[in-house]
């Protein structure tokens, strides 16, 4: 099994506000114009928005744990932004156990989709949802279906009862067209029916009807 020895990824959520928008934009500009790698070994910064929430990720060279506010405060005058609103969230699933490929997607070999889904706000259901996404609990055929669709990596993060999905796909991947094909692969419909009880969605919804695509801002 490959180990997480090359890079780390910090994902965070931030409620939408004009201040948060200004902050993320400013940090994005600073990241692109400042020698961040020499300061904190930052390799990549991206953020996405849907409705009233932002989702961000920072990829770094692996080293001692650094608090997220230390990184952000280094490059941006935060002003009125309350750092307690920036919440680092936990990953509950990762398809590819090779962590050395964290960083910006290069050479247009893949593209990244970030999606979000609301789950039932029930602590027992949420704990079970985490449990079924552990490596030894995931259905092998579901992983094989990801490979069939050319998915390089997929990660699932959880914040309260909101799930965030990162998916690195071939550049030609079309969520609507290829999502239909994906949904017809072996065991895929059974899996969707299995996880539906955790999801705050209409019964029999297709995957793309459940998962809402977030827009990349920076």
Secondary structure, DSSP 8 states (H G I E B T S, - for coil): ---S-SEEEEEEEEE--HHHHHHHHHHHHHHHHS-HHHHH-EEEEEEEEETTEEEEEEEEES-S---HHHHHHHH---TT--GGG-EEEEEEEES----TT-S---TTSEEEEEEEEEB---HHHHHHHHHHTSTTTS-HHHHHHHHHTT--EEEEEEETTEEEEEEEEETT--HHHHHHHHHTSTTHHHHHHHHGGGB-S-TT--HHHHSEE-EE--
